[in-house]
Amino acid sequence: MQIIFFIIALIILPICYFYVIERMEVKAISNPPRFMVFCIFGTFGGWFLALALSPSGLAAICMMFLLTVSPIALIMTSAVTWSKRKQSIYHRISALIGFTYLVLLIIGIITAVIMR
């Protein structure tokens, strides 16, 4: 199972990232949310990498990053992107994914505390 997570994190997600960037270029999106898309794919890639490395110290470091820095980056970029949501579908979806990540993270933390 870990090899599947490695393949997703190191091959599939980067290909998907470049595909989305290319689609934004082809559609000539004005001021495309490249950094927001980078944060989203980086967060998902981080989760898959942490799952692939689990259990290890590097996985623990990945998890600390995903629980502290990643939500801050996604919320800040989502707030900026949300103000531009009428420009394109890419702006709307990337802002919603960023906000959804925070909600899912909070639900996951609350569930982990309750199940303890």
N, C-alpha and C positions, 0 to 999 in steps of 0.2 A: 504494500500500500504506500510505503514511503517513496518508492520510485515514481509512482503516479503523481504524488504531490510535487516531487522535484521536476518532473516533466511539465506539469502545469505551471509551476512558479518560474522556471527558467527558460521554457520554450513557448508554450501556448500563450501565456499572458503577454509577453513582449510582442509576439506576432499580432495579437489582438490590439495591443496599444498602437502599434504602427499602422494597422489597418484603420483604426478609428481616426488617427491623425491624417492619414491619406484621404479618407472620406471627407473630412472637414476641408481639406485643401481642394478636392475635386468639386465640392459643392460651393466653394468660394465663400465660406462663412466669414463674415466680418468680425474681427477680433475673436478668433476661436479660443475656447477655454483649454488651451494646451496644458497649462500647469495644473488645472483642476483634474483633467483626465490623467495626467501623470500621477497626481496624488492618489486618485482612486485605484489605478492599476498597481501602484506601488504598495498600497495598503493590502489589496487582495493578494498580491505576490508575497508580501510579508507574512500573511496568514498561512499561505500554502508552504512557504519556506519553513516557518516555525513548525508546522505539522510534519514536514518532511524530516526535520532535524530532531524532532522530539524522541526521546528525552535527552537533552544535552544542555550545556551551559549556553551555547549559542542560541538555542531555541528560547531559553529564558530571557536572553538579551533581546531577541526579536519580540517576544511577548511584552516586555517592558516598554519597548518603543511603540508597539501597536496599542498599548493601553494608555500611554501618556502623550507622546508627540503626535502620533497619527490623528487622534480625534481633534486636537487643536488645529492642526494643519487643514483637515477636512472642513471643520466648522468655519474657519476664517476664509478659506477659498470658496466655500458654499455661500457664505454671506455676500461676498463680492459677486459671485456668479449669479446669485438669485436676483440681484438688481438688474442684470442683463438678460433675464430669462426670456424676454420677448424677442431676442435677436434670432434664436434658433432652437431647435429641438435638443441640440447638444448642450446648450446652456441650461435648459430646464432639467434635463435628465441628470446631468452631472451635479447640479445643485441638489436635486432630490436625493441622489445616491449619497452625497456627503452628509446630508441631514439624517438620512435613514441609518447610516453607519453609527451615528451617535446614539440613536434610539435603540438599535439592536445591541450595542455595547452596554448600555445601561440595563436593558432587560437581561442580558447575559450575566452581568455582575450581580444583579438582584437575585436572579435564579440561583447562581452559585452560592450566594450567602444563605439563601433560604434552604437549599438542599443540604447544606453542611450540617 
